[in-house]
Amino acid sequence: MTNAPIVSWYEGTNEKVSEVKSTVNYDTVDADSQSLVKVFYIWNNRGGTEDCSKMEEVTFTTRDRNGSDGSAEGKVVEAVRDNWFQVRVDSLNETAFVPVGKGGVGTQNPNGTKDLGTTGTTTNVNAATAQVWSASQPLALNTYVQPTNANGFIYKVTKAGTTDVTEPSSWVTVEGNPVFDGTVEYVAVRIEVTPNAREILGFANQTLDNGTNADLAGGNFVKISVYADVPIDASAGKNLLVQRVSYRYV
């Protein structure tokens, strides 16, 4: 995989019109009170026609506008330094919120970050059009074939040719393993994929702008809830910060 992740955020709903393109405002919050809870959907490759790299080791935190922990002299951002923001990962069915920000020894969350992930699955977009295997059939490169008895996999042609007179006796069910059929060679492709912990997949998908079929790309996004818990000793004034998702990819 060579295409970098394509990350986008949506606030409140999983609709395309809800994409976050400017500042998110938590409004005025009094000391010793909490802001409204905001919901975000964080996507990789929403509606992408080609696969891109998955996001790995994905975490969420807050940082000041310089990317620091909010404690720089003369540039203090209390919301970051004092871990005001609370996060829950709804796509992991979590019920408890965890504070993020600077963290620190003796705090509830010393590293100040929250792991992101999802239990959702992404359905391979080629599954719906993969042709059922047939004998003596010429197949072009990159064609997808499904066995006559469904097994949760489709098979991508990696060497063009003509199928055998009899169906392969063993369609392998290990992602990426080869299958040989007459003069055709395939590679096994799982139809439904669930990401590992701290991952967001980057598979191509046909997610509608209104998000009604987003479950078919459930491994490509996470859903989180976020609010600010402002302490009684908070200073008056604006707290300008960033909500940051960090990840790596290969």
Secondary structure, DSSP 8 states (H G I E B T S, - for coil): --S---EEEEESSSSGGGB--S--------TTEE---EEEEEEESTT-SS----BEEEEEEEEETTSS-S--TT---HHHHTT-EEEEEGGGT--S-EEESS--TTSSSTT--EE---S--EE-TTTTT-EE--TT-EE-TT-EEE-SS--SEEEEEEE-EE--SS--S----STT-EEEETTEEEEEEESEE---TT-B--------TT-TTGGGBGGGEEEEEEEEEE-TT--SS---EEEEEEEE--
